Amino acid sequence: MNPVSNKRAAIIGSGIGGLATSIRLAAKGYKVSVFEQASQPGGKISQIRHDGFRFDRGPSLLTMPHLVDELFLISGENPNDYFKYSRLDISCKYFWEDGTIITAWQDKNIFANEIKAQSDVKPSRLEKYFRKSKQLYEITAESFIFSSIHKASNFKSKKFLRTILNSYRLDPFTTMHNRNKKWFRDPRIVQMFDRYATYNGSNPYRAPATLNIIPHLEHTRGTWFPDKGMRDIVESLYKLALRAGVEFHFSTKADEIIHSDGIVKGIRVAQEFLPAGIVVTNTDVSTFYRELMPSEKMPRRLQRGERSTSALIFYWGIKSREPRLQLHNIFFSKNYSEEFSHLFGTHSISDDPTVYLYISSRTVIGDAPPGSENWYVMINAPANRGQNWDELKKEARKNIIAKINRILGTDIEKEIVFEETADPVTIENETGSYMGSLYGTSSNSMFAAFNRHPNFRKRFKNLYFAGGSVHPGGGIPLCLASAKIIDNEIERCS
C-alpha cells in the first residue's frame, strides 16, 4: 500500500510551518492531528501581556502576505473575512551615531530622494539596485523558494532550467557586503543594505550576494503589518485549521517517530502508538535527529553546518512616547564588521551592537496603555555554546541603553516600568531551536542553500520537514513556502 494513501497525517509542532502544513493537508482531505509540546500554537510567534502592555515575542515583520491569504483560499474561504493587514508607508527608520537619519519610505521615489539628501547616491543608482534585486527574485523564486532543490528530477523542469541558464546572474561568487560596496560608495548605505543578511541569521561579510534578493521583497513587493499585530497571523491560521477539521493536542510532546522498512508508521506519544500515513515534523531539524529519530544518523552537512545567530531581546514597557520613532527602527553600530566578528568568530557580543527597536503600539491600538509604548529591543547574539548569558545580558543592556540615549539625547532608563528578556537559552527551551539559533544553519557560504536539510528524507517515503531550520529557510514567508513544497511533493506521490 502506498503510505500516502492512508489519509491520516500527524504533524509535530504548531509553528507557522506546522500550521500551514496542517491546513494544506486538511484541504487535501487528510485527517490531521497536530502535537504541540507548548500550551498554545505559534512556536516563535508568541506574545507577552502585562499591565496593559502586549508584546510580540518573535517575528515582527510581514512580507509576502499572499502566502497567508493562499491558505484561506485553498480552504474555500475569503481571507479578508478573517485576517486583515495593511501595507506600511515606512518600512524602517535608520539612525547612525553621526546624526544621520534615513526613513525608508515604501514609495521608492521618496525613499530615493531621502537617500540622496543624506548621501551621494543618486536615485537612478538606487533604482538600478532594486531592479537587480527584483531580477534575482524572478530567477530564483519558483525554483529555489517554492520548490525542492534536493530532488534531481526537479532540475528537468522549465523553471529550473531557466534558473540554471541564468545562474551567472545570481551573484554567488562574491559576498553581500562586497557587492553592496560596489553599488554604493557611502558606507552608511552599504550598511543599510548589508543588514538584510541578518534576516536569516547570517553574516553579510561572508554570505553570498544572492541574498540581495531580500531588498526586493521589502521595498518593491512591500512591507506589511497585521491590523491586530503579528500574533494575529497565528490566531487566524489556528482558527482556520480548526474550521478545516484539524485536531490539536497541546502540552503534548511527541516522543518518537516509528518506522520500519523505509516507511514511517506513525508516532509515539506518552507510550501510545498513533498510526499515520504521513508524518510532518515542524521541529528544529537538529532536535528531530537527536530526539524524534535518534536511530537515524544526522547528515554530515547538518553536523558541520554553522549555526545562525540567535538574539537577546528586552521587552520594555515605556511610560512615555518617543515621537522620533516609527514602528520599526534600527540604531547602527559604528563598526559593523567587528560586530559580526564577535557573533561568528568569538561567539560573543560587541560592546557596540546594532539595535533593532520595534513598537507595535505605533500601529495596534491597545498594545500599550495611553501615553505609553511597548518596546521590543533586540540585538543579534551568537548561538548558545554555554556562554555566561546573565553577564552578557547585563553588559548588553547597559550598552543598548547608552546607544539609544546617545542617539536620541534621552534618558530611557527612567521610563522603563516593565521588563522581560529572552536569550539563546530561553529561546531554545521555549521553541526547541537548537542552540537557540533562530534560523537553523547560517547562509554564510555560496552552497548554504543546497546544504539546508531537504523537506523530505529519501530513505522514507512519507516523512516530511517544515519550518525555518529546513529548506528554504527561516522567517515567516519561507516557513510558509516549506509547507507549500510539502504540499506539492505529496501531490506527486499520491
N, C-alpha and C positions, 0 to 999 in steps of 0.2 A: 504494500500500500504506500502510495506517495504520502509522506508525513504531512505535507501541506494540505492534503485533503481532509485531515482531521481538523474541523473548524473550531477548535478551542485554542486560544492564544494566552500565554502568560507573559506579562511584562514586569520586569523587576526594576523598580524606580519610577517615580512620577515627576521627574524633572520635565522641562519643556519638551525634550525629545521623546520621553516616555508618554506624555500626554498626547502629543501629536501622533505618535505611532498608534496609540490606543484608538484614537478617533478614525484614523485611516483604516485600521483593521476592522473596526466595527462597521465602517461603510462598505467593506467587502463581505460582510455577513458573518464575521467571526464572533464567537462568544469570547469576550476579552475580560481577563481579570488582571488587575494591577496590584502589585505587592510593594508597599512602601514602608520602610522602617521608621520614618518620621510620623508625626501625628497629623500631618496635613500635606497636600500636594505642593509641588512647585520647585523642589530642590533649592537651587541658589536664589530663585526668585521668591524670597520670603519678605516679611515685614516685621517691624517693631512698633508697638504702640505704648505711649507713656504720657500721662497727664496732658492729653490734648495734642501731643506730637505723634505723627506717624512717619516712619522711615521705611523706604525700600531698602532692603538689606543687600541686594545683589545688583544685577544689571540695571542700568539707569538710562539707557538709550535704545530707541527702536528705529531700525531701518528695515526696509523691505516688508512693510506690514501686510502686503498682499499675501504673504505666506501664511499669516494668521487667518486672513479672510478666506483663503482657499479651503481651510479645514471646515469652515461653516458651509461653504458652497458644496463640497463633496458630500456633506451630511444633509443636503437639501434645505438649508436654512439661509436666511439673509443675514450676513454679518452685521449690518447696520442696526439690526434689531437687538443685538446683544453686546457688541464690542465697538466702542466709539473712540476715535483718536483723531488728532489734528496735526497738520504739518506746522512745524515751528518756523517762525520768522528768522530766528537766530539759532544756529546750531551750537555755538560756544563763544565765550568771551575769553580772550587770552591776555595775560598780564606778564610783563617782564620786569626785572628789578631795575632796569634803566629808565623806567617810567613809560615804556611803550605799552599801549593798549590797543588791541585789534579785535573788533567784533566781527565774527564770521557770520555775515548775513546769508540767508539762503538764496536771496536774489544775487546771482553771481556778478551782475554788473555793479551793484552796490558794494559787494564784497571786494571786487577788483579795485574799485576806487578807494576803498578803505585801506587796502594794502598799499596802493600807490602813494597814498598820503603819508604812510609811515615808512616807506622803503623806496628802493629804486626799481621795483618790479612793475613793469608795465602791464596794463590789463590784457593786452594781446598775449603776453607770455603766460599769464595765468590761465587764459582760455585754452591755449595750446596744451598746457599741462593737464587740464581737465579732459580735453579730447583724448589725450594719450591714456588717461586713467579709464575713460569710457571704452576705448578700444581694447584694453586689457580685459575688461569685464566681458565684452561681447565675444572675445575669442575663447575665454575660459569658462564662462558661466555654465552652459549646458553640459559641457564635457567634464569639468573639474568640480563644480559645486553641486550640480543636481544629478550627477551620475557617478557610478563607481569607477574609480581609476585602477582598481585592483582586479579587474576581470578582463582577460586578454580579448575575449570576443567583442567587448565594447569598443575596442580600438578600430574595429572594422566599420563602425557606423560613420555616417557622413559628418556628424558633429565632431567626432574625434579626429577624423581625417582633416577637417578644417582647422582644428586646433594644432595638429601636428604640422600642417603646411605653413602655419603662421607662428610656429614656435619661436622663430628668431625675433618676433615682436614682444615676447613675454618677458624679456629682460632678466633672465635668471642668473646671468653670469656676473652681475655686479650687485652691490648691496643697495638697500633702500637709501641709506644716507649718501653714498657716493653719487647715485643717480639724482637725488634731490639737490645735491650740491652743484651738479652741472646745470640743473634747471634754474636755480636761484643763487645769486651771489650773496644775498643778505642772510647771515646765519640765523636770524630770528625766524625768517620764513622757512628756511630749511628745517629748523627745529619744530616748527608748527606742523609740517607735513611728516617729519620723521616720527612724530608721536603716534601715528596710526599703527606702527608696529606693535604698540602695547595693546591694541585691540585683540590680539591673540597671544599676549604674553611673551612677546619676542623682543629682540634687540635690533634696532634699525641699523646698527653698525655691522651686523652680521646677516640679518635676514635679507633674502633676495628682493630686488626691486620689483618683482612681480606683485608684491604686496601693495604697491602703489595703486592697485585696483580699489582700495578702500576709500580714498577721497571721492571717487565717482559715486559710490553708494551714499555717502553722506552729503555731498554738495550738489550732485546732479539729480540722483533719484530722490534725495530728500531725507531730512531728519524729522521724525515724528514722535508724538508722545500720547499715550492713552489719557483720555479725559479724567479717569479716576486713578491714575498712577500706574506704575509698572506692574504692581501686583494684580491689577485687573486682567492682565493677559492670562495669568494662571486661573483666576477665578472664572473668567469667561469660558476658557477651554475645559476646565473641570466640569462646569455645568453642562457644556455641550457634550462631553463624554458621557455624563450621567444620562442625558436625554437619549443618547445613542445606545444605551444599554450596558455600558462598561461598568464592571463591578470593581470597587476599590477596597483594599484591605490595608488600613493604616496601622501604624505601630506593629507592623508585621514584617519581620526580616526573613527574606529568602535565605536558606542555609546552603543549598547546593543545587546545581543543575544535574539531573540524572540523564545518563546517556549510555548507549551501547551500540556497537557495530556501526558507528558513524551517524547515528540518528539520536537526536535529543528526545527523550521520552516525556520529560516534564520537569518539575522542580520539587524539592523537599522543603517544607515549611513546618517547623516545630514537630519534627519526626513524622509528619504526614506527607505521603507522596501524592502530588497533584498532577495528573497527566495533562499533556498539552501537545498539539500538533506543531505549534510554533512557540518558541521562546525568544523574547527580545530582552536584552539587558541594557538598561539605561544608566548603569553604574559606571564609575570610572573604570576603564578597561584594565588598569593595573590591579585594582581591587577585585575585578572579576577573576583574574588568574590566581590571585592569592587566596580568595575565599570561596568563590562560587564553583570553580572548576580547578581545584588545585592539582588534579591528576594530569592536567594539560600543561605542557611546558610553555612558558611565556616566550613569545617570539623574540629573537635576539635583538631586533631593531628597537623593540619596546624596552628591553632591559637596558640598552645602551642610550636610549633617547634622552636628551637633555630636557629636564622639566621646565615648563613655562613658569612665568612669575606667579606669585601669589599677591596678597595685598595686606596692608594694615589699614583698617577703616575705623574712624572715630565718628560716632553718631552723636551730634551735639544739638541739644535744644537751646536755641539762642533767644534771649528775651527781648531782642530788638530787631530792626530790619536794616539791612545794608543796601542803600539804593543803587550802588555802583555794580552790583552783581546781577547775573542772569540765572536762568535755570541750570546751565552747565558752564563751569568756569575752570580755567587752568592757570596756575601760577608756576611758571617755568623755573627750573634750576639754572644756575649760571653756567655750569659745566655738564652738558648732557652726556657726553661720552664717559665722563667719570662716574656719573650716576649708574650707567649700565655696566661699567666695570665692577662696581660694587655688587650689583644684582647677580651677574652671571660669572664673575671672576672670584671674588672673595665671599660670595653668598651673604652679603651684609647690606646695610642701608647707608647711603651717602648722608652726610650731615647737612646737605642742601638738596633734598628731594623735590621733584616736581609734584605739585599738589593739585589734585582734582577736587573741586568743590561743586556738589550737586544739591540744589534746593528745590525739591518737588513742590513746596508750598507756593512757589512763584507761579505755578500753573494749576495745582489742585487745591481748590478751596477746602479748608478744613484739615489740611495736613499739619497745621501749626495753629496755636491759639492766636487770637487777634493781636497784632503788633509784634508777633514773634516769627521765627523761621526755623525750619528743620535742616540742619547742615549735615550732609553726608560728606565727610572729608576723607579722601583716600590717597595713599601713596603706593607705588609698586613695592613689593617685597620679594625676597628670594623664596624659593621652596623651603619647606621645613627640613632642616638637617640637624635638629637638636640645638639650635641657637638659643640664647637666653632672651626669649621674647619679652619677658617682663621688662628687662633692661632696654631692649631695642624700642619697645613701645614708649617707654618713659622718655628716652632721648628723642625719638621721632616726634612725639607730641610737642616737646619744647621747641624743636626746630620748625615744625609746621606753624605753630603759633607765632614764632618770631618772624617767619616769612610773610604770613598774612598781615601781621602788624606793620612790617616794613613797607609793604606794597600799598596797603590801604591807609596807612597812617592812623591806625586804630589800636585799641586795647581789647582784643576779643576775649581774653581770659575771663574778665569780669562779667561778660554777657552769657556765659555758659551756665545753664540751670539744670541740664541733664546730660549725662554722658554714658554711652555704652561703646564697647570696642569689639573688633573682630581681628584675628590674626591668622597666620597659616595653620596653627594648631586647632583653633576653634573651627576654621573653615573645613579642615579635614575631618574633624569629629562630627560636625553637623551635616556635611554634604557628601562625605565619602570620597572627596577629591584627594587622591594620593599625594602625600607630602604637602597638601594644601595648594597645589598648583591649580589655578583656575581653568586652564585650557589643556590639561594633559601635558603633552610634549610641546616644546617651543618650535618655532619655524625658522630657526637660526641656521639654515643651510638650504642650498638650492634643491635638495632632494627631500626636504621636510614633508612636503605634501604626499609624496609617494611612501614615506616611512610611517605615516599615520596608520593606525590599525584600520583594516577594512570594516565595512558594515556587515560582514559575514565571516564565517570561518570555513574554508573549503572542505575541511575534514568532516564537517557536519552539515547535513542538508537543510536543517530547519532551525538554525541558531543565527540570530541577528544582533547587531550592535548599534545603538543610537546614542546621541549626546555629544558633549563637547570634547571628549577625550578621543574620539574616533574621527574618521573622515566624514565631512570635510573640515571640521574644526570647531572651536569654541565660539560662544556668542549666540544670541537668540536666532538670528537668521540661519546660521549654519547648523544649529541643532535641529531646526525645523526642516532644513534640507536633508539631514541624515534620515529623518522619518520618511521623507519623500523617496529617497533612494531605496530604503527597505520596502516601501510600498511597491515600487517598480520591480524590484528583484523578486518579490513574492508573486507578483503578477506573471512574471516569466516562468516561474516554477509551477504555477497552478495548471 
